[in-house]
Structure formats: C-alpha cells, structure tokens
Amino acid sequence: MERKLASVVVIDDIAPIPGADMIEVATVKGWKLVIRKNEFKPGDHAVYCEIDAFLPVTPAFEFLRKSSYRKIGETEGFRLKTMKLRGQLSQGLLLPINILTTNVYELGEDVAAQLQIVKYEAPIPAALAGIMKGGFPSFIPKTDEERIQNLSAFYDTYLSHTCFVTEKLDGSSVTYYHYNGEFGVCSRNLELTDTPENTLWRVAKKLDIAGKLAAMGKNIALQGEMIGEGIQGNPYALHGQAIYFFNAFNIDTQEYLSMPDFLALISNSGLQHVPVLETAFHLPATIDALLVQAEGASVLSPVHRKVEREGLVIRSADRRISFKVISNKFLLEER
C-alpha cells in the first residue's frame, strides 16, 4: 500500500490539553496531534500530513521553519517529526481544507502531489546506495508496512485474531531475488549493479544468498533489514553487517509465504530472521495500549547498553493482517 503523506480526512475528536490555553489535541484516524485552539472542530474536513512528510518552502508552511527546516541534497523544506508540546505527543500537521487548490475532493484522497509534499529520506551512505541497475522490480512488492494508526477503522476486526509479533529493526531495507535464473539485489527503491564496494552485494556473496535462493527451486524473493557498521549509526554496535529477514515472497503465485512457512524457510536456509517476540499474541483493546507495548529495549541491544527498539511488526499467520507499530519513544529520540 502506497503511503499517503498528505490526505483529506475528517477530524474525529478534539480534546483539551491540561494547563494549555492556546492549543488542544486533535484525533485523526489513529493519530493525535496538537492544533491551535478553536482552529478546527470535530467533523471538519482537513488535510492531514503524516510524520516524515517533507513540505516545500512556501509562505503557507513558513511557520514550520524554526522547528522543522531540513535539506535533502540541495532541496530545502520542512520535515514533520514526532514531538511533544506541553507534554502532549503530536504526530503530523493538520491543515485547513482550503489549502487545496480546488473545492472538489474526496475523503481519503492523496493530495501530496498537489501540495508538492514528498517523503523525507535521510542521506544514504554511498556503500549502501550503490549504482542503479534499474527501478525496483515490478514483480515484487516494496517493503513498506502500513502503520497501525492508518488502519484504525479496521482495528476492532483484528481483535479476534492470534498474531505473530516480531521486532522492527533500525537498519536499511534490502531485497534479494531469484527470478528465471537471474539473481538480483535491491535497495528500498532501486535494483543495484554488482560492484565491489556495495555493501548489499558484498554481504549477499558472503552469505551465498544467490546459491541459497537457487536451491529453493522456485522464483522467490527474500526481504530483510541490514544492520551494522555504516547503517543508521550502528545502534546495535555490530562489527561488520548482518541481515535479518522478515519476508519471503513467491514471485510465481504473487503471494507472501505464511509466517510458519517463512520462519521454516529461513531457518532451513541457514539465514537469520528478525527476532520473534510472540507467536500467539492477542491485540489489546485500543491502539493507544498497543503503542505503549511497542516501546521497550531491542532484543539486539549490545551488552551493558539498552537500545530502544524501533517498534513491532504484527502479522496473522496467514499474512492477511500485517502492520507495523512504531515506538513513540524511538520516534521522539530520532535525529
């Protein structure tokens, strides 16, 4: 599912913030964010911009300069991050509906392009970026999981399901595939050329991933998180790099393997999968309670130092339910 960085929404609720006279907290889908008092009311239509949205430098967004100014290469803009205001967690930005250039819109409509909003992407180290061979293969889904806040309308329907819980690691996404006799290596958005200096290719050769995929006897892709030196500041204090896989995708049937089949495949191949925290998890009654459970120390924390985990990925065994729950504590600490 393509992430909607800016979309048309209905404001679900507005509540006071204790001790605050000028601001209040709005609820949109599963998100809470601070707004100016009396700027909106419940039921209003508005434009919601998610965290990690990168807004252009225009007069309409100039009020963000002090808190949110960033550059992507030579492009200036304003990055939305998780923050706390008067003790209230705030995630995203709510804009009046008249920010749009038209009065014709639909609820849920993606308006990021209209507002020139893109995703903020931190600079990628050269050893990971590599040399582009082509775009990301069309026969494999990209690795983006939907955040639970954007699935709030379905949350109650998930409560009866038993789920697997894995840790979401703080690294760099990688996809390896075997398709009609060809082996490929991809970053999050591109397929990469085999070069000696590229870390994704170098680790693939070290682990003989091409040989292991070929031995599976089918067209298949493995997707995982590469962590270690040169990646996200190496929070796990590793020497070198490691890959922890979280997906196996059957290219011929265009289906993900079930969680039990995926775990067996990775283990039988001598590879590593992401840490499995629970195999029979029942969701708590509310998203807020689930967000609290997402916080905690990483299983991969180095000795003598606890590292806040990025969050959780929750999936039913058959993969029909699959979403991520990012730790708010991790987001508040994010640079």
C-alpha positions in Angstrom: 0.0 0.0 0.0 1.5 3.4 -1.1 1.8 5.7 1.9 -0.3 8.8 1.9 1.9 11.6 3.1 -1.0 14.1 2.8 -4.6 13.1 2.6 -8.1 14.5 3.1 -9.5 13.5 6.5 -12.4 14.0 8.9 -11.4 15.2 12.4 -12.6 12.6 14.8 -12.2 14.3 18.1 -10.7 17.4 19.8 -9.8 17.5 23.4 -8.2 20.0 25.8 -4.6 19.7 26.9 -4.3 20.2 30.7 -2.7 23.5 31.5 -2.6 24.7 27.9 -4.7 27.8 27.0 -3.7 28.2 23.3 -3.5 24.6 22.0 -5.6 21.4 22.0 -5.2 17.9 20.7 -7.0 16.5 17.7 -7.5 12.9 16.8 -7.4 11.9 13.1 -7.7 8.2 12.2 -5.4 6.8 14.9 -3.1 9.8 15.1 -3.0 12.5 17.8 -1.6 16.0 17.0 -1.5 19.4 18.6 -3.5 22.2 16.9 -4.3 25.8 17.7 -7.3 26.2 19.9 -10.6 26.8 18.0 -8.9 26.3 14.6 -10.9 23.2 13.9 -13.9 21.3 15.3 -14.9 17.6 15.2 -16.4 16.6 11.9 -14.4 19.2 9.9 -12.7 18.2 6.7 -9.0 18.9 6.7 -5.7 17.9 5.2 -3.6 15.6 7.4 0.2 15.5 6.7 2.0 12.5 8.3 5.3 12.4 10.1 8.2 12.1 7.7 6.4 14.3 5.2 8.8 16.9 3.6 6.9 20.1 2.8 8.1 22.7 0.3 9.4 26.1 1.2 6.3 28.2 0.6 4.6 31.1 2.5 1.9 28.6 3.7 4.5 26.5 5.5 6.9 29.2 6.7 5.7 28.9 10.3 7.5 25.5 10.4 11.0 26.9 9.7 12.1 27.1 13.3 11.2 23.6 14.3 11.3 21.6 11.0 13.8 23.1 8.5 15.9 20.5 6.7 17.6 19.9 3.3 17.5 16.9 1.1 20.6 17.4 -1.1 20.1 20.9 -2.4 16.4 20.9 -1.8 15.1 22.9 1.2 11.9 22.1 3.0 10.3 21.3 6.3 10.3 17.8 7.8 7.5 16.7 10.1 8.6 14.7 13.1 7.1 13.3 16.3 7.3 15.9 19.1 5.9 16.7 22.5 4.2 20.0 23.2 3.1 20.8 26.8 3.5 17.1 27.5 1.2 16.0 24.6 2.6 13.8 21.9 2.0 15.4 18.5 2.4 13.5 15.2 1.9 15.3 11.9 0.3 18.5 10.8 -3.4 19.4 10.2 -4.1 22.0 7.5 -7.4 23.7 6.7 -9.2 22.2 3.7 -8.9 25.5 1.8 -5.1 24.8 1.4 -6.2 22.8 -1.6 -6.5 24.5 -5.0 -10.0 23.0 -5.6 -13.2 22.6 -3.8 -13.7 19.2 -5.4 -12.1 16.4 -3.3 -12.8 13.0 -1.8 -12.2 11.8 1.8 -9.1 9.7 1.9 -7.7 11.3 -1.3 -4.0 11.6 -1.6 -3.1 15.2 -2.1 0.6 15.1 -1.5 1.5 15.8 -5.2 -0.9 18.7 -5.3 0.9 20.3 -2.3 4.4 19.3 -3.5 4.9 17.1 -0.5 7.3 14.2 -0.7 8.8 11.7 1.8 11.8 12.8 3.8 14.6 10.4 3.1 17.8 10.6 5.2 21.0 10.6 3.1 22.1 7.1 2.1 25.7 6.2 2.6 27.5 5.6 -0.7 28.3 1.9 0.2 24.5 1.3 0.5 23.3 3.5 -2.3 25.3 1.7 -5.0 25.0 2.1 -8.7 21.5 1.9 -10.1 20.8 -1.0 -12.5 17.1 -0.2 -12.8 13.9 0.6 -10.9 12.6 -1.7 -8.2 11.3 -4.9 -9.9 7.6 -4.7 -10.8 7.1 -8.4 -9.9 8.0 -7.9 -6.2 6.1 -5.6 -3.7 8.2 -3.0 -1.9 8.8 -3.4 1.8 6.6 -0.7 3.3 4.3 -1.8 6.1 1.3 0.3 6.9 1.3 2.0 10.3 -1.4 0.9 12.7 -2.7 4.5 13.1 -3.7 4.4 9.5 -5.7 1.2 10.0 -7.7 2.4 13.0 -11.0 1.9 11.1 -10.2 -1.9 11.0 -8.7 -2.3 14.4 -11.7 -3.8 16.1 -11.9 -6.5 13.4 -8.3 -7.6 14.2 -9.0 -8.2 17.9 -10.2 -11.8 17.5 -7.1 -12.9 15.6 -4.0 -14.5 17.0 -0.8 -13.0 15.7 3.0 -13.2 15.4 5.0 -10.3 16.8 8.5 -9.5 15.5 10.8 -6.7 16.3 11.2 -4.0 13.7 14.9 -3.3 13.4 16.6 0.0 12.7 18.6 -0.6 9.5 18.3 -0.4 5.8 15.9 -2.4 3.7 17.2 -5.0 1.2 15.6 -7.4 -1.2 17.2 -10.4 -2.9 15.5 -12.3 -5.6 15.9 -15.4 -7.9 13.7 -15.0 -11.0 14.0 -17.2 -14.1 17.6 -18.0 -13.3 18.7 -14.4 -12.6 19.8 -13.2 -9.2 19.1 -9.6 -8.2 19.9 -7.2 -5.3 17.7 -4.2 -4.5 17.7 -1.4 -2.0 14.3 0.1 -0.9 13.6 1.7 -4.3 16.2 0.5 -6.8 17.8 -2.6 -8.3 21.6 -2.3 -7.9 24.5 -3.2 -10.1 27.1 -5.7 -8.7 30.1 -3.5 -7.6 32.8 -4.5 -5.1 32.1 -1.5 -2.9 28.4 -2.1 -2.5 27.6 -3.5 1.0 24.3 -5.2 -0.1 26.1 -7.2 -2.8 29.1 -7.9 -0.6 27.0 -9.4 2.2 25.0 -11.4 -0.4 28.2 -13.0 -1.6 29.4 -13.7 1.9 26.2 -15.5 2.8 25.8 -17.2 -0.6 22.3 -15.8 -0.9 22.2 -16.4 -4.7 23.0 -20.1 -4.2 20.5 -20.5 -1.4 17.7 -18.9 -3.4 18.5 -21.0 -6.4 18.4 -24.2 -4.2 14.8 -23.4 -3.2 13.8 -24.4 -6.8 11.3 -21.5 -7.4 11.1 -17.9 -8.3 11.3 -16.2 -4.9 12.4 -13.0 -3.1 13.7 -12.5 0.4 13.3 -9.2 2.1 15.2 -8.1 5.2 16.8 -5.4 7.2 20.6 -4.9 7.0 22.1 -3.6 10.2 25.6 -2.9 11.4 28.5 -0.7 10.7 27.8 2.3 8.4 24.0 1.9 8.8 21.8 4.2 10.9 24.7 4.9 13.3 25.0 1.2 14.1 22.8 1.3 17.3 23.4 -2.4 17.9 27.2 -2.0 18.0 27.9 -4.7 15.5 31.2 -5.5 13.8 30.5 -5.6 10.0 26.9 -6.1 8.8 24.2 -8.6 9.3 20.8 -9.3 7.6 17.7 -10.2 9.4 14.9 -11.3 7.0 11.2 -10.5 7.5 9.5 -11.5 4.2 9.6 -14.3 1.7 7.6 -13.7 -1.5 6.7 -16.3 -4.1 7.0 -14.5 -7.3 5.1 -17.0 -9.4 2.0 -17.0 -7.2 2.4 -13.4 -6.2 1.9 -14.3 -2.5 3.9 -13.9 0.7 4.7 -17.1 2.5 2.7 -17.7 5.7 4.6 -16.8 8.9 5.2 -20.5 9.8 6.4 -21.3 6.3 8.6 -18.2 6.2 10.3 -19.0 9.5 11.0 -22.6 8.5 12.4 -21.5 5.1 14.8 -19.0 6.7 16.0 -21.4 9.4 16.4 -24.3 6.9 18.5 -22.0 4.7 20.9 -21.1 7.4 19.9 -17.4 7.4 18.6 -15.2 10.2 15.1 -13.9 10.6 14.0 -10.8 12.6 13.6 -11.5 16.4 10.2 -13.3 17.0 8.8 -11.9 20.3 5.4 -13.8 20.4 3.7 -16.4 18.3 0.2 -16.3 19.9 -0.4 -12.6 20.5 -3.8 -11.0 21.1 -4.1 -7.3 20.5 -5.1 -5.1 23.4 -8.4 -3.2 23.3 -7.0 0.1 21.9 -4.3 1.4 19.6 -3.0 3.6 22.4 -2.4 0.5 24.5 -0.6 -1.2 21.6 1.6 1.8 21.1 2.7 1.5 24.8 3.6 -2.2 24.2 5.7 -1.2 21.2 8.2 0.6 23.5 11.0 -1.4 25.0 14.6 -2.5 24.7 15.7 -4.2 21.5 16.5 -7.9 21.6 19.7 -7.0 19.8 20.8 -4.3 22.4 24.6 -4.5 23.0 25.8 -5.7 26.4 25.6 -3.1 29.1 23.5 -0.7 27.0 19.8 -0.8 26.3 18.7 0.4 22.8 15.1 1.5 22.3 13.6 -0.8 19.6 12.1 0.9 16.6 8.9 -0.9 17.2 6.9 -4.1 16.3 5.6 -5.8 13.2 2.4 -7.7 13.9 1.0 -10.3 11.5 -1.5 -13.1 11.4 -0.2 -16.5 10.5 -1.8 -16.3 7.0 -0.4 -12.7 6.5 -3.9 -11.3 5.8 -3.3 -8.9 8.7 0.1 -7.2 8.7 1.1 -3.8 10.0 3.8 -2.0 12.0 3.7 -0.3 15.3 6.5 2.2 15.7 7.6 3.1 19.3 6.8 6.7 20.1 9.8 6.7 22.4 12.0 5.8 19.4 10.4 8.5 17.3 11.0 11.2 19.9 14.7 10.2 20.1 15.0 10.1 16.3 17.5 12.6 14.9 
